[in-house]
Amino acid sequence: MTSNDNSGARLRIRIVPLDPSLHDRKSFQCGNDAVDRYLRTTAAQATRYYCAATFILVTVDNPSEVLGYYTLAPHEYRDGELDLATARTLKVHGLQRIPVLLLGQLELPMRK
């Protein structure tokens, strides 16, 4: 994947799983303290305990700098949380829930 920076140069960017030993989470600031704190203190633990998976946007030339991140977490919708038509469809197929991935965080750094 490529993108242009402010000078017009093409950046080679990648989205990779969070690696606490590589990614500089302390330098990342999006302007929301709770979200910044999640990346610094909770994201690695959530991955370790299989509660969520965090993915980091980096450049190929500087893979430790966090350009952005998102977190995916397993979730499910039960028939009582769905509209009637969808809930009926679930029951026809003998199901009571729909497994989904929840996009829990999606952040980019503050512009300087």
N, C-alpha and C positions, 0 to 999 in steps of 0.2 A: 504494500500500500504506500502511496506517496501523497505528499501535500506540499503546498508552497508556503514558505515563511514570508516575513515582511519584506525581505530583500529580493524576493522572486526566486530564490534558490529552492530546489526541490528537496524536501526532507523525506527520508525513507522511514516510515513509521510502522510499528507493529503493535498488536494487542497480545499481551502475554499474561499467563497466570501470575498472581502476586508471588514474589519471592522476597520474604522479609530480609534475607541476607544480602540482597542485591539492590532493591528499590529504596530510594531515599524518601521515605514517607514523611519525615519530619519537615522537609522543605516545602511540601505541597500545601497550598492555601487556596481555598475556593471562596472564602469570605463567610462561610458558615462554620462556626466553631464546632458544633456537634458533628457535622459531616467530616471535618478535618480530623477530629478526635477519633471518629470511627475508623478511618484509614490508619491512623497511627497506632491505635491500641486494640481495636476489636477485630478488624478484618482478618488478620492472620489466625487469630484464635477461632473465629467462625469457620474458616477453612479447615483448620486442624480437626475440629469436631464435626465436620461434614454438615454444618448448619447453612453455609453459604459458600460461594466461590467468588473471589474478587479478581478482576482482570484489569491490567494496567496498560495504558497507552504510553509508549516510549518511542524514542528514535533509535535507529540502528546504531548511530554514532555515539549516543550517550544513553545506554540502556538503564542506567540507575536513576535518571531524572524522570519523575512521574509527571506526565503531561495531562493526565486525566485517568479516571477509573470508573468502573461500574461493578456492581455486585448482583449476582443471581442467587436466589434462594428457592428451595422447593416449597411449594404451597399446594393447597387443594381447595376447590370449591365443592361444597356439599349441596345436595339437592334443595335444601331449605334456603340457600343463599342465591339461588338462580331464578331466572324468570320461569314462569309456569311451563312454557313450551319446552324449554331446555330440560327442566326437571322431569317432565313427562317422557321426553326422549330417553333420558337416563334410565328411568324405570322400565321402559319397554325393553331396553338392553340389559336389564338386571344390574345396573350400576347405581351407586349412591353418591359418587364423587367424581370430579374431574381433576386429574393432576395437572399442575401448571408450574412454570418458572416465573417467579416474581422478580421484576427488576427493582431492587431495593435501593440502590444508589446509582446516580449517574452524574458525575461532577467533572468540571474543567477548572483549571486554576483561574484566579482573578487576573485580569489584564493589568499589566504594569504601565 
